[in-house]
Amino acid sequence: MRVGPSDANPDGRGVATDQTAAMATHIHRVIVRGFFDGLDDEQRARLLAEQPDHDILRSGFTREGSLTYEPNLSAFSFRYEVRTSDEDGDDHHDAAIEIGLGQAEAALAELGVGAKHLRATAADMADVWRED
C-alpha cells in the first residue's frame, strides 16, 4: 500500500510521502498425516511400485509438497512449505493448516486413493529463530 500526502494527519505530521506499508509473510512447515482407506488391488500395486520414490529419506518441505509412505500402505504424510500473509487474517497458524489440508486432499484425489483421519500440524519458521 502506498501512502501519499493526502494520508497525513490533519496537522501535517506523522506520515512520510513515499512510505510503503510492509506486509509480513509467514513461512510454515506443515505436515499432514493420515491413513490410506479402501485401496483396491490395482491401487495397492501402483503405490507399492512407486513407494521407493516416496521414502521418508527423499522427502522435504516444498510448496508442491512431498508424499511419504511405507510399503505396508497404512499411514502416509505430506510435507508442505506454506506461506501466509497478513491478508490471510490474524491466525496464520490455522490458515497454514487449512491450506496444507486442502493441498493434501487435492493430491490424494489426483492420486485416486481414499484416505481417512487426516490431521495436520504447522510450525512458523520465524518462531524457530525467535529468542524469548
N, C-alpha and C positions, 0 to 999 in steps of 0.2 A: 504494500500500500504506500503510495507516495503522498507526502504531506506537504502542502504548499502554504503560502502566506495567508490564505483565507482561513486556514485551520488554526491560526494563532489565537491566543487568548485575547479578549477584548482590549486588554491594556498593552498588547503588543509583545508580551513576554511569553516564554515557555515553549515555543515550537520553532525549530530551525527550518528554514525554507526548503532545503533539499535533504531533509532527514527521511530515511527509509525505515519503516517498521519491520522488524525481523519476525519471521515465523519459524518456530522451533520444529525441527524434525527429530522424531524419536525412532531409534532403531531397536527392534526387538528380535530376540531369538525365540521362536515359537516351536514347541514340539506338540504334535497331535498324535495321540495314541488310540488304538482301537483293536478290534478283533475281526478277522475275516468271518463272513457269515454266508452260509448256503452255497458254498463253492461246489460246482459240478465237476465231473472228471476232466472235462476239457479245460476249465479254468485252472484247476489244480496242476495239470500237466504244463500249461503255459507259464504259470507262476513259478513252478519248480525249475523249468528250463531257464527262466530269466533271473532266478534267485542270486547267482553269483554277482550280477550287476547291482544287486540291492543289499549287499552285505554292509553291516554297520561300519566296517573299516573304509568303505568307499563313500560314506555319506558326508554331507556338510550342510551348513545353513546357507541356503541360496534363496533368491527371490522366487525362482521356479519351484523350489522345494526338492527334497530328495526323500525317496521312499526306501525304507529298510524293513526287511522281514527275514525270518529264519526258515530253513527247509521244512519245519513242521507245519508251516502255514497256519499258525494260530494267531499270534499277535503281529502287529505292524506299527510303524511310526513314520511320520513325516517330519522333516526339519525344514523350517522356513525362516528366512530373514524378512520381517515385515516392518515396513516404515509407516509411521503415522505422523500427522502434523496437528497443529492447533485447530485446523479445520475439522478434525475428526472428533472434536469435543474435549472435555476435560479428563475423561478417563481413558488414557492411551493404552493402558494395560488391557482393559476389557475390549477395546477396539481391535487391538492386535490379536487377541484370542478369537474374536468373531471372524476376522479376516482369515486367520490360519485355518479355522474350522471350515469356512466356506471354500477355501482353496483345496483342502483335503477332500471334502465331499465331491467337488468337481473332478478332482483327479481320480477318485475311486469310480465315479460314474464313467469317465472316459476309459478307464481300465476295464470297465464292465464287470466289476465284482461287488458283492454285498459286504456290508460292514455293520458292526454293532458296537455300542458302548464307546462312542467317540468322546474323548476328553482332551483338553489342551492346557498347557502351561506356557507362560511367557516371561521373559526377563528383559527389562530395558537395559541395553548395554551401557547407557550412561551411569546407571546405578552400580555397575561393576567397578567403575573407577572412582565413584564418589566417596569422599572421605567424610565420615561423620564427625 
